[in-house]
């Protein structure tokens, strides 16, 4: 693989999480967190998460782009 291609992939990986904000998207609401621990943390809650704000299909398509050779 050309060095430039590897560098561009590394740059994409480093910058990818910024617009997605994964941790914020999957973080429990404070009330869910509180109920979980008050109940003894025996069973995971099933919170509803807000929409991510991007298309999973589009992100998959971006990740599967052809390898330039």
DALINZI-V476541 format. One record per residue. RES is the residue in one small letter. NEAR is the number of other C-alpha atoms within 8 Angstrom. Layout:
res: <RES,RES>
near: <NEAR,NEAR>
//
This chain:
res: <x,x,x,x,x,x,x,x,x,x,x,x,x,x,x,x,x,x,x,x,x,x,x,x,x,x,x,x,x,x,x,x,x,x,x,x,x,x,x,x,x,x,x,x,x,x,x,x,x,x,x,x,x,x,x,x,x,x,x,x,x,x,x,x,x,x,x,x,x>
near: <5,6,6,6,9,9,8,8,8,8,8,8,8,7,8,8,9,6,6,8,8,7,6,6,9,7,6,8,6,6,7,10,9,8,8,13,8,7,7,6,8,6,5,6,6,4,6,4,6,5,4,7,4,7,7,6,6,8,9,8,8,7,6,6,6,4,4,4,4>
//
